[in-house]
Amino acid sequence: QTMPAMQFFGHQWKLGSDDWSYPSLVALFIRVLWVFALMLTYLSKDANFECTEGAHIKVVLYIMVAVFSLSIVIEIILVYISNQGTIMNPAPRRHISKFLYIHTILSIFEFVWLAYGSYIIFLADNDDCSLVVPDLIAAMQIVIVTNWIFLFLQIFVFVIIFSPLIGSQSEELHQSSQIWSKRLANIFCCAFVSGNDRNVFLNIGSMLSELFLNIDLVPSDIAAGIILLSDSERRDIDLVNREIPSYEVLEDMDHFMKYAVGIYGWPLYLFMNLGTGLCKLGSCGCICSKSLESHFGDNCCHCHLQALHNQIQEHSEGYDVAFSNFSNPLFGTPYSIIIDYDMQKIVIAIRGTLSLRDCLVDAACEEVEIEIEGLKGIHYTHRGISEAAQYVYEDILAKDKLAEVVESYNFDIVVVGHSLGAGTATVLSILLKPTFPNIICYAYSPPGGLLTLEAARYVNSFITSIVLGDDIIPRLSRSSVYGLRDDIRNALNHCGSPKSQVFSSVMCPCFCETPGLDHLLDIDQDLEHGVIKRDEFTQLYPPGTIIWLFQTEMATFCSGDDVYEAILADNEEFSDIVVSKNMMNHHMPDTVQAELRKLVNYMQRY
C-alpha cells in the first residue's frame, strides 16, 4: 500500500497528497483577487495609453495575468485531486505530483518575472506613466508587493515541510535519531543547554525516532486522527458504585493547592489576574533591591516571591515563607519551604512546567530504577522527574533549611506540586519518607508516566493525587503515547472520508459533521512489521490514592458551568489518553484550583 507521506523531487515531505485542499484554495483566492484588480484597473483606462515605459508595463501586465490565470487552473486541479480517495488510500491522488511539477515551474517563472516587473514598476523611469495611468500603476505596485510576500511565505513553508530523509520506508534509526536531536537543539536553543546536558537532546531524539519508526504519517494525518478520536464513542463510568473521597481530604487538598499554584511565580499570577496583576505586583517594586536572605534565584525585584505571597494571602494569613529557590537549571526545579501556621504543617511547594528546560525534563521519560522503603523488587520511575527530585533533595540538605524549620516548629511535612511539580513532589516524598515518616504529599494533576503499578499503589498511604476530567498529563506516559499513535493510525485506516472533510468539521462544526469511522480492528493486527508497539515498554502510572473529578455535566450556552463529581479511581484507569477538547484546559492549575474549590464549597453547603 502506498503511504500518505508524499514523495517529491526524490525526497520525503512532511505533508501528504491530500494536504493541498486548503493551501490551494487560499492561493486560488489570492490570485483571483490579483487578476481582478489588474484587469479592472486596466480596462477602466484607455488601453492605448502612451508613456515612457508604457510598452514594458503592458508586457509585464499581460504576462502577469497569464501566469496568474495558469496558476489558478493548476490550483483548481490540485484542490480537486487532493480531495480524492481517503487519508490512507492515496491511489486516486497518484497524479498530483505531475501538477506539482508544473506548479513549481510556474512559480520559478513567476519569481523571475516578478523581479523584472519590480524593476519596471518601481525602479525604471516611469514618472509620466504614473500621471497617465496612476490607478494601474498603483494596482500593479500592490500586486507586486503582495506577490513577493506570498512567495516568501511559500519559501518559508517549503523549508518547514522539507524532510532531509530520502525515501519513506528506509530511514535508519540512528539517522532519524540524529535528525530529531538537531531539531530539538534548534527548538530549545533559548534554553541555553550546554556541555554534558546536551545529551538530553540525544536521549529524547532517540525516543522520538523510535516512536515514528516505520510510521509514515505526516503532521496533518496526526491532527486528523486526533479529531476523529475526539468524536469517537466515550467511555461509560458507573458513578453509583464508586467510592467517594472524604470531605476532609478534599478540604485539605483545596487548602494546600494555593502553595502549588503560588510557586509558579509571577508568570502564572499575571495570567490569572490579567487586568490587575501588574498593579497587585507593584509592591515588588520597579527598583532593584538587595538580595534577600534565604531566597535565591529570583529577579532583582523579587517578583516571583511577591507573586507567591499574593497567591497565599488571597486565601490565608497564617504563614511564613521560610526559604525559596527559584533557580531553574536543567533537571532542577524551583521550590519553596513555607510554614503553614493554620494547619501546623511545613509545606514544600515545587513548581511545575514553566520554562523550556522544564519541557526537556518532561520529555526525558526513560525509565530508571527507584528504591522505595518497605517495597521489595525492582521498580521504575520517570528519569527527568527523578533527577529533578534529586536536585531538590540535595539542595534542601545542602541549605539545611528544612531540618532547621522542622526542629524549630516540630510540624509534619506536606509536599505539594502541580504537573511536573506533582511528579517531583512524589519522588521527593519517597526520598524524604525514611527521615520524616509522617510526610504527606498532595500531587495535583501528576504525570501519568511516573511509577510502576505496584509502586504507585504502595505509596497511597502518604501520597494523594487529584485529576480533573480529561486532563492529558496524568494519562501521559511513554506507553500511552505509543497507544495513542496506534489509535490514530487505526482511526485513519478506517476513515472513509477525505482529510479536508475531517478538518471542515472543526472549522465549521455547525454545517459539517465529523466523518464516522468504520469498525475499528485490533490495532496489533493492523500495524506494519517493524513498528515498535506499546507493550514493549514498562507501563508507568500516576501515584498514590487518586481522586478523580469526573465531569458529569458540560457547560452550554444555556447552562453556565461544568459540573464535576469527586470519585476514587484506580491507577490503571489512567493508562490511556482520552482525546477531548478539554484535555489541555483540564490540566491548567487555575482551572483545577477553581473546580476543586467549587466542589468543596458545594459539599460544605450540602
C-alpha positions as CSV (number, residue, x, y, z in Angstrom):
1,Q,0.0,0.0,0.0
2,T,1.3,3.5,-0.9
3,M,1.6,5.5,2.2
4,P,0.4,9.1,2.9
5,A,3.8,11.0,3.1
6,M,4.4,12.5,-0.3
7,Q,7.5,11.8,-2.4
8,F,8.5,14.8,-4.5
9,F,11.9,15.5,-6.2
10,G,13.1,12.2,-4.7
11,H,12.6,13.3,-1.1
12,Q,10.1,12.7,1.6
13,W,7.9,15.6,2.6
14,K,6.1,16.4,5.8
15,L,2.8,16.6,4.0
16,G,0.6,14.2,2.1
17,S,-1.0,14.4,-1.3
18,D,-4.3,15.3,0.4
19,D,-2.8,18.4,2.1
20,W,-3.3,20.7,-0.9
21,S,-7.0,21.5,-0.5
22,Y,-6.9,24.5,1.8
23,P,-3.5,25.9,0.7
24,S,-4.6,25.8,-2.9
25,L,-7.9,27.4,-2.1
26,V,-6.1,30.2,-0.4
27,A,-3.7,30.6,-3.3
28,L,-6.6,30.4,-5.7
29,F,-8.5,33.2,-3.8
30,I,-5.4,35.5,-3.7
31,R,-4.6,35.0,-7.4
32,V,-8.2,35.7,-8.4
33,L,-8.1,38.9,-6.5
34,W,-4.8,39.9,-8.3
35,V,-6.3,39.2,-11.7
36,F,-9.5,41.0,-10.9
37,A,-7.6,44.1,-9.5
38,L,-5.3,44.3,-12.5
39,M,-7.9,43.8,-15.2
40,L,-10.4,46.1,-13.6
41,T,-7.9,49.0,-13.4
42,Y,-6.5,48.2,-16.9
43,L,-9.9,48.0,-18.7
44,S,-11.1,51.2,-17.0
45,K,-8.4,53.2,-18.8
46,D,-7.6,53.7,-22.5
47,A,-5.7,50.5,-23.5
48,N,-3.6,52.6,-26.0
49,F,-2.1,54.9,-23.3
50,E,1.4,56.1,-24.1
51,C,4.3,56.9,-21.7
52,T,8.0,56.3,-21.4
53,E,7.8,52.7,-20.1
54,G,4.2,52.1,-21.4
55,A,5.2,49.2,-23.7
56,H,7.1,47.4,-20.9
57,I,4.3,48.0,-18.4
58,K,1.8,46.4,-20.8
59,V,4.1,43.4,-21.3
60,V,4.6,42.9,-17.6
61,L,0.8,43.2,-17.1
62,Y,-0.1,40.7,-19.8
63,I,2.4,38.1,-18.7
64,M,1.5,38.5,-15.0
65,V,-2.2,38.0,-15.8
66,A,-1.4,35.0,-18.0
67,V,0.8,33.4,-15.3
68,F,-1.8,34.1,-12.6
69,S,-4.5,32.6,-14.8
70,L,-2.5,29.4,-15.5
71,S,-1.8,29.1,-11.7
72,I,-5.5,29.4,-11.0
73,V,-6.2,26.5,-13.3
74,I,-3.4,24.4,-11.6
75,E,-4.8,25.4,-8.1
76,I,-8.3,24.2,-9.1
77,I,-6.8,20.9,-10.3
78,L,-4.8,20.5,-7.1
79,V,-7.9,21.1,-5.0
80,Y,-9.9,18.5,-7.0
81,I,-7.2,15.8,-6.9
82,S,-6.4,16.5,-3.2
83,N,-10.0,15.7,-2.3
84,Q,-10.0,12.3,-4.0
85,G,-9.6,9.0,-2.1
86,T,-9.2,8.7,1.7
87,I,-6.4,9.6,4.1
88,M,-4.7,6.2,4.0
89,N,-5.7,5.5,0.4
90,P,-3.7,8.0,-1.8
91,A,-4.0,5.9,-5.0
92,P,-6.7,8.2,-6.6
93,R,-4.3,11.1,-6.0
94,R,-1.3,9.5,-7.6
95,H,-1.1,12.0,-10.5
96,I,-0.9,15.1,-8.2
97,S,2.9,15.2,-8.3
98,K,2.8,15.9,-12.1
99,F,0.7,19.0,-11.5
100,L,3.0,20.0,-8.6
101,Y,6.0,19.9,-11.0
102,I,4.0,22.2,-13.4
103,H,3.2,24.4,-10.4
104,T,6.9,24.6,-9.4
105,I,7.9,25.6,-12.9
106,L,5.2,28.3,-13.0
107,S,6.4,29.5,-9.6
108,I,10.0,29.8,-10.8
109,F,8.9,31.7,-13.9
110,E,6.7,33.9,-11.7
111,F,9.6,34.7,-9.4
112,V,11.8,35.7,-12.4
113,W,9.0,37.8,-14.0
114,L,8.2,39.4,-10.6
115,A,11.8,40.6,-10.4
116,Y,11.6,42.1,-13.8
117,G,8.2,43.6,-13.1
118,S,9.5,45.1,-9.9
119,Y,12.3,46.8,-11.8
120,I,9.9,48.2,-14.4
121,I,7.3,49.4,-11.9
122,F,9.5,50.6,-9.1
123,L,13.0,51.4,-10.5
124,A,12.5,52.4,-14.1
125,D,11.9,56.0,-15.2
126,N,8.1,55.9,-15.5
127,D,7.0,59.0,-13.6
128,D,4.9,60.1,-16.6
129,C,3.1,56.8,-16.6
130,S,2.1,57.4,-13.0
131,L,0.4,60.6,-14.3
132,V,-1.2,58.9,-17.3
133,V,-2.5,55.7,-15.6
134,P,-2.0,56.2,-11.8
135,D,-4.6,53.6,-10.8
136,L,-3.0,50.9,-12.9
137,I,0.5,51.7,-11.6
138,A,-0.8,51.7,-8.0
139,A,-2.6,48.4,-8.6
140,M,0.5,46.8,-10.1
141,Q,2.6,48.0,-7.2
142,I,0.2,46.5,-4.7
143,V,0.1,43.2,-6.6
144,I,3.9,43.0,-6.9
145,V,4.4,43.7,-3.2
146,T,1.8,41.2,-2.0
147,N,3.2,38.7,-4.6
148,W,6.7,39.0,-3.0
149,I,5.2,38.4,0.4
150,F,3.3,35.4,-0.8
151,L,6.4,33.9,-2.5
152,F,8.5,34.4,0.6
153,L,5.8,32.7,2.7
154,Q,5.9,29.8,0.2
155,I,9.6,29.5,0.6
156,F,9.3,29.5,4.4
157,V,6.7,26.7,4.2
158,F,9.0,24.8,1.9
159,V,11.8,24.9,4.4
160,I,9.4,23.7,7.2
161,I,7.9,20.8,5.3
162,F,11.1,19.5,3.7
163,S,12.4,16.4,5.3
164,P,16.1,15.5,4.9
165,L,15.3,11.8,4.8
166,I,15.4,10.2,1.4
167,G,12.7,7.6,1.0
168,S,9.8,6.9,3.3
169,Q,10.4,3.2,4.3
170,S,14.2,3.0,4.5
171,E,15.1,5.6,7.2
172,E,17.6,4.2,9.7
173,L,17.0,4.6,13.4
174,H,20.4,6.2,14.0
175,Q,20.0,8.7,11.2
176,S,16.5,9.6,12.4
177,S,17.7,10.0,16.0
178,Q,20.4,12.4,14.9
179,I,17.9,14.4,12.9
180,W,15.5,14.6,15.8
181,S,18.3,15.7,18.1
182,K,19.3,18.5,15.8
183,R,15.7,19.6,15.6
184,L,15.3,19.7,19.4
185,A,18.6,21.6,19.8
186,N,17.3,24.2,17.4
187,I,13.8,24.4,19.0
188,F,15.3,24.7,22.5
189,C,18.2,27.0,21.6
190,C,16.9,29.6,24.0
191,A,17.1,27.1,26.9
192,F,20.9,27.6,26.9
193,V,21.6,23.9,27.4
194,S,25.3,23.2,27.1
195,G,28.0,20.7,28.0
196,N,27.0,17.2,29.1
197,D,23.4,18.4,29.5
198,R,23.1,18.4,25.7
199,N,22.9,14.6,25.9
200,V,19.3,15.1,26.8
201,F,18.7,16.0,23.1
202,L,20.1,12.7,22.0
203,N,18.0,10.7,24.5
204,I,14.8,12.5,23.6
205,G,15.6,12.3,19.9
206,S,16.2,8.6,20.2
207,M,12.8,8.1,21.8
208,L,11.0,10.2,19.1
209,S,12.7,8.3,16.3
210,E,11.6,5.0,17.8
211,L,8.0,6.4,18.1
212,F,7.8,7.3,14.5
213,L,10.0,4.4,13.1
214,N,8.3,2.9,10.1
215,I,5.2,5.0,10.8
216,D,4.7,7.0,7.6
217,L,2.4,9.8,8.9
218,V,2.6,13.5,8.3
219,P,1.6,16.1,10.9
220,S,-1.8,16.7,9.3
221,D,-2.5,13.0,9.5
222,I,-1.9,13.0,13.2
223,A,-4.2,16.1,13.6
224,A,-6.9,14.4,11.6
225,G,-6.6,11.3,13.7
226,I,-7.0,13.2,16.9
227,I,-10.1,14.9,15.5
228,L,-11.6,11.5,14.6
229,L,-10.7,10.1,18.0
230,S,-12.2,13.1,19.8
231,D,-15.6,12.3,18.4
232,S,-15.4,8.5,18.8
233,E,-17.5,6.8,21.5
234,R,-16.7,7.9,25.0
235,R,-16.2,5.6,27.9
236,D,-19.0,5.0,30.4
237,I,-18.3,5.4,34.1
238,D,-20.6,3.8,36.7
239,L,-20.7,6.6,39.3
240,V,-23.3,4.8,41.5
241,N,-21.0,2.1,42.8
242,R,-17.8,4.2,43.1
243,E,-16.2,5.2,46.3
244,I,-16.1,8.9,47.1
245,P,-13.3,10.7,49.0
246,S,-14.0,12.2,52.3
247,Y,-14.8,15.9,52.6
248,E,-11.8,16.4,54.9
249,V,-9.3,15.1,52.3
250,L,-10.8,17.4,49.6
251,E,-10.8,20.3,52.0
252,D,-7.1,19.7,52.8
253,M,-6.2,19.5,49.1
254,D,-8.1,22.7,48.4
255,H,-6.2,24.4,51.3
256,F,-2.8,23.3,50.2
257,M,-3.2,23.9,46.5
258,K,-2.6,27.6,46.9
259,Y,1.0,26.8,47.5
260,A,1.3,24.6,44.4
261,V,-0.2,27.5,42.3
262,G,1.8,30.3,44.0
263,I,5.2,28.6,43.4
264,Y,4.7,29.3,39.7
265,G,5.6,32.9,40.4
266,W,4.7,36.0,38.5
267,P,4.0,34.5,35.0
268,L,1.0,32.4,36.2
269,Y,-0.1,35.2,38.6
270,L,-0.3,37.7,35.7
271,F,-2.1,35.1,33.6
272,M,-4.7,34.6,36.4
273,N,-5.0,38.4,37.0
274,L,-4.9,39.8,33.5
275,G,-6.4,43.2,34.4
276,T,-4.9,43.8,37.8
277,G,-1.9,41.6,38.0
278,L,0.7,44.3,37.4
279,C,-0.9,46.6,40.0
280,K,-1.0,43.8,42.6
281,L,2.6,43.0,41.9
282,G,3.5,46.7,42.2
283,S,4.7,46.2,45.8
284,C,7.6,44.1,44.4
285,G,8.9,47.4,43.2
286,C,10.4,48.7,40.0
287,I,13.8,49.4,41.6
288,C,16.2,46.6,42.0
289,S,16.8,45.8,45.7
290,K,19.3,43.8,47.6
291,S,19.2,40.1,47.6
292,L,17.0,38.6,50.4
293,E,18.4,36.1,52.9
294,S,17.0,32.6,52.4
295,H,15.6,33.4,49.0
296,F,17.6,32.6,45.8
297,G,17.2,32.7,42.0
298,D,14.5,35.4,41.8
299,N,14.9,38.5,39.7
300,C,16.1,41.7,41.3
301,C,12.6,42.9,42.1
302,H,11.7,39.6,43.8
303,C,8.5,39.3,41.7
304,H,8.4,35.5,42.0
305,L,8.4,35.8,45.8
306,Q,5.8,38.6,45.7
307,A,3.5,36.6,43.5
308,L,3.8,33.6,45.9
309,H,2.9,35.9,48.8
310,N,-0.1,37.3,46.8
311,Q,-1.4,33.9,45.9
312,I,-1.3,32.7,49.5
313,Q,-2.7,35.9,51.0
314,E,-5.8,35.6,48.9
315,H,-6.8,32.6,51.0
316,S,-5.0,32.8,54.4
317,E,-2.7,35.0,56.5
318,G,-1.2,32.4,58.9
319,Y,2.0,31.5,57.0
320,D,5.7,32.4,56.6
321,V,7.9,31.7,53.6
322,A,11.0,30.4,55.3
323,F,13.0,29.6,52.2
324,S,12.8,29.7,48.4
325,N,15.0,28.8,45.5
326,F,13.7,30.0,42.1
327,S,16.8,28.9,40.2
328,N,15.9,26.7,37.2
329,P,18.9,24.8,35.8
330,L,18.2,21.8,33.6
331,F,16.8,19.0,35.8
332,G,16.5,21.5,38.6
333,T,13.1,22.9,39.5
334,P,12.2,25.9,41.7
335,Y,10.7,25.2,45.2
336,S,9.9,26.9,48.4
337,I,9.6,25.9,52.1
338,I,6.6,27.5,53.7
339,I,5.4,27.4,57.4
340,D,1.6,27.0,57.5
341,Y,0.5,28.0,61.0
342,D,-3.2,27.4,60.4
343,M,-2.6,23.7,59.6
344,Q,0.6,23.4,61.6
345,K,2.5,22.0,58.7
346,I,5.7,22.7,56.9
347,V,4.9,22.9,53.2
348,I,7.5,22.2,50.4
349,A,5.9,23.6,47.2
350,I,7.5,22.5,43.9
351,R,6.9,24.3,40.6
352,G,5.5,22.6,37.6
353,T,6.4,23.1,33.9
354,L,7.0,26.7,33.0
355,S,10.3,27.0,31.1
356,L,11.9,25.4,28.1
357,R,14.2,23.5,30.4
358,D,11.2,22.1,32.2
359,C,9.8,20.8,28.9
360,L,13.1,18.9,28.4
361,V,12.7,17.4,31.9
362,D,9.2,16.3,30.9
363,A,10.4,14.8,27.7
364,A,13.3,12.8,29.3
365,C,10.9,9.9,30.1
366,E,13.2,6.9,30.1
367,E,12.5,4.5,32.9
368,V,15.1,4.5,35.8
369,E,15.1,2.4,38.9
370,I,13.8,3.8,42.2
371,E,14.1,2.4,45.7
372,I,11.0,2.7,48.0
373,E,11.3,2.0,51.7
374,G,9.4,-1.2,52.6
375,L,8.7,-2.2,49.0
376,K,10.7,-5.1,47.6
377,G,11.6,-5.8,44.0
378,I,12.7,-3.6,41.1
379,H,10.5,-0.5,40.4
380,Y,10.8,2.3,37.9
381,T,10.1,6.0,37.6
382,H,10.5,8.8,35.1
383,R,14.2,9.7,34.6
384,G,13.7,13.5,34.2
385,I,11.5,13.8,37.3
386,S,13.8,11.6,39.3
387,E,16.7,13.9,38.6
388,A,14.6,17.0,39.4
389,A,13.6,15.4,42.7
390,Q,17.2,14.5,43.5
391,Y,18.1,18.2,42.8
392,V,15.6,19.5,45.3
393,Y,16.5,16.8,47.8
394,E,20.3,17.6,47.7
395,D,19.6,21.3,47.7
396,I,17.5,21.0,50.8
397,L,20.2,19.0,52.5
398,A,22.9,21.5,51.4
399,K,21.0,24.6,52.6
400,D,20.0,22.8,55.8
401,K,16.9,24.9,56.0
402,L,14.3,22.1,56.2
403,A,15.9,20.5,59.2
404,E,16.2,23.9,60.9
405,V,12.5,24.6,60.4
406,V,11.4,21.2,61.5
407,E,13.5,21.5,64.6
408,S,12.1,24.9,65.4
409,Y,8.4,24.1,64.9
410,N,8.1,20.3,65.2
411,F,5.4,20.3,62.4
412,D,4.9,17.5,60.0
413,I,5.8,18.0,56.3
414,V,3.4,18.3,53.4
415,V,4.9,18.2,49.9
416,V,2.8,19.7,47.1
417,G,3.2,20.4,43.4
418,H,1.2,20.6,40.2
419,S,2.1,18.8,36.9
420,L,5.9,18.3,36.8
421,G,5.9,19.7,40.3
422,A,3.5,17.0,41.4
423,G,5.8,14.3,39.9
424,T,8.8,15.9,41.6
425,A,6.9,16.1,44.9
426,T,6.0,12.4,44.7
427,V,9.6,11.3,44.2
428,L,10.9,13.8,46.8
429,S,8.4,12.4,49.3
430,I,9.7,8.9,48.7
431,L,13.2,10.2,49.3
432,L,12.3,12.0,52.5
433,K,10.0,9.3,53.9
434,P,12.7,7.4,55.8
435,T,13.7,10.6,57.6
436,F,10.2,12.0,58.0
437,P,7.8,9.1,58.4
438,N,4.7,11.3,58.8
439,I,5.3,13.1,55.5
440,I,2.3,13.6,53.2
441,C,2.2,14.5,49.5
442,Y,-0.6,16.1,47.6
443,A,0.0,15.7,43.8
444,Y,-2.2,17.9,41.7
445,S,-2.5,16.7,38.1
446,P,0.6,14.5,38.3
447,P,2.3,13.0,35.2
448,G,1.0,9.6,34.2
449,G,4.4,8.0,33.5
450,L,5.7,8.2,37.0
451,L,5.7,4.9,38.8
452,T,5.2,1.2,38.1
453,L,1.8,-0.1,39.2
454,E,2.9,-1.8,42.4
455,A,4.9,1.2,43.5
456,A,2.1,3.6,42.5
457,R,-0.4,1.7,44.7
458,Y,2.1,1.1,47.5
459,V,2.5,4.9,48.2
460,N,-1.2,5.5,48.6
461,S,-0.8,5.7,52.4
462,F,1.0,9.1,52.1
463,I,0.5,10.3,48.5
464,T,-2.9,11.6,47.2
465,S,-3.3,12.7,43.7
466,I,-6.1,14.7,42.1
467,V,-7.1,14.6,38.4
468,L,-9.6,16.9,36.7
469,G,-11.8,15.4,34.0
470,D,-10.0,14.5,30.8
471,D,-6.6,16.0,31.8
472,I,-4.0,14.5,29.4
473,I,-0.9,14.7,31.7
474,P,-2.0,12.1,34.2
475,R,-2.6,9.8,31.3
476,L,0.6,10.7,29.5
477,S,3.4,8.1,29.6
478,R,5.7,6.5,27.1
479,S,3.4,3.6,26.8
480,S,0.2,5.6,26.4
481,V,1.8,7.8,23.7
482,Y,2.6,4.7,21.7
483,G,-1.0,3.6,22.3
484,L,-2.3,7.0,21.1
485,R,-0.1,6.7,18.0
486,D,-1.7,3.2,17.3
487,D,-5.2,4.6,17.9
488,I,-4.6,7.4,15.5
489,R,-3.3,5.1,12.8
490,N,-6.2,2.7,13.3
491,A,-8.7,5.6,13.1
492,L,-7.1,6.9,9.9
493,N,-7.2,3.4,8.4
494,H,-10.9,3.2,8.9
495,C,-11.9,6.7,8.0
496,G,-13.7,6.6,4.6
497,S,-13.6,10.4,4.1
498,P,-11.0,12.8,2.7
499,K,-8.9,14.8,5.1
500,S,-10.4,18.1,4.1
501,Q,-13.8,16.9,5.3
502,V,-12.3,16.0,8.7
503,F,-10.8,19.4,9.1
504,S,-14.0,21.1,7.9
505,S,-15.9,19.5,10.8
506,V,-13.7,21.6,13.2
507,M,-13.6,24.8,11.2
508,C,-17.4,24.9,10.6
509,P,-19.0,22.4,13.1
510,C,-22.5,23.9,12.6
511,F,-22.5,22.8,8.9
512,C,-20.1,19.9,8.7
513,E,-20.3,16.7,10.7
514,T,-17.2,14.8,11.7
515,P,-16.8,11.7,9.4
516,G,-17.7,8.5,11.0
517,L,-15.4,5.6,11.5
518,D,-15.9,2.1,10.2
519,H,-15.5,-0.7,12.8
520,L,-12.0,-0.4,14.4
521,L,-9.9,-3.5,14.3
522,D,-7.4,-4.8,16.8
523,I,-4.5,-2.4,16.3
524,D,-1.9,-5.1,16.9
525,Q,-3.2,-6.9,13.7
526,D,-3.2,-3.7,11.7
527,L,0.4,-2.3,12.2
528,E,3.2,-2.9,9.8
529,H,6.1,-5.2,10.6
530,G,8.9,-3.4,12.4
531,V,6.7,-0.9,14.2
532,I,7.6,-0.6,17.9
533,K,4.4,-1.4,20.0
534,R,3.3,0.0,23.4
535,D,3.6,-3.3,25.2
536,E,7.4,-3.3,24.6
537,F,7.7,-0.6,27.3
538,T,7.1,-0.6,31.0
539,Q,3.8,1.0,31.8
540,L,4.0,3.7,34.4
541,Y,1.1,5.3,36.3
542,P,0.1,8.3,38.3
543,P,0.9,7.8,42.0
544,G,-1.0,7.1,45.2
545,T,-4.6,7.4,46.0
546,I,-6.3,9.1,43.1
547,I,-9.2,11.5,43.4
548,W,-10.9,11.9,40.0
549,L,-13.0,15.0,39.5
550,F,-15.2,13.4,36.9
551,Q,-17.2,15.7,34.6
552,T,-21.0,14.8,34.8
553,E,-22.4,17.9,33.0
554,M,-20.8,20.1,30.4
555,A,-21.4,23.8,30.2
556,T,-23.5,25.1,27.3
557,F,-24.7,28.4,26.1
558,C,-27.8,27.9,28.2
559,S,-26.2,26.5,31.4
560,G,-23.1,28.3,32.6
561,D,-20.8,25.9,34.4
562,D,-19.3,22.4,34.1
563,V,-20.3,20.0,36.9
564,Y,-17.9,17.6,38.5
565,E,-18.2,14.7,41.0
566,A,-15.3,13.5,43.1
567,I,-14.7,9.7,43.0
568,L,-11.8,7.5,43.9
569,A,-10.1,6.0,40.8
570,D,-7.7,3.1,40.3
571,N,-4.3,4.0,38.9
572,E,-4.9,1.7,35.8
573,E,-7.9,3.9,34.8
574,F,-5.3,6.4,33.5
575,S,-3.3,4.1,31.2
576,D,-4.8,5.5,28.0
577,I,-5.0,9.1,26.7
578,V,-8.5,10.5,26.4
579,V,-8.8,12.8,23.3
580,S,-11.2,15.6,24.0
581,K,-11.5,19.4,23.7
582,N,-10.8,19.8,27.4
583,M,-7.7,17.5,27.6
584,M,-5.4,20.6,27.9
585,N,-7.7,23.0,29.7
586,H,-8.3,20.5,32.5
587,H,-4.6,20.5,33.3
588,M,-4.3,24.2,33.9
589,P,-3.6,24.9,37.6
590,D,-6.1,27.8,37.8
591,T,-8.8,25.6,36.3
592,V,-8.0,22.7,38.7
593,Q,-8.0,25.1,41.7
594,A,-11.3,26.7,40.7
595,E,-13.1,23.4,40.1
596,L,-11.8,21.9,43.4
597,R,-12.8,25.0,45.3
598,K,-16.3,25.0,43.8
599,L,-16.7,21.3,44.7
600,V,-15.5,21.8,48.3
601,N,-17.8,24.8,48.7
602,Y,-20.7,22.8,47.4
603,M,-20.0,19.9,49.7
604,Q,-19.7,22.3,52.6
605,R,-23.2,23.7,52.0
606,Y,-24.9,20.4,51.4
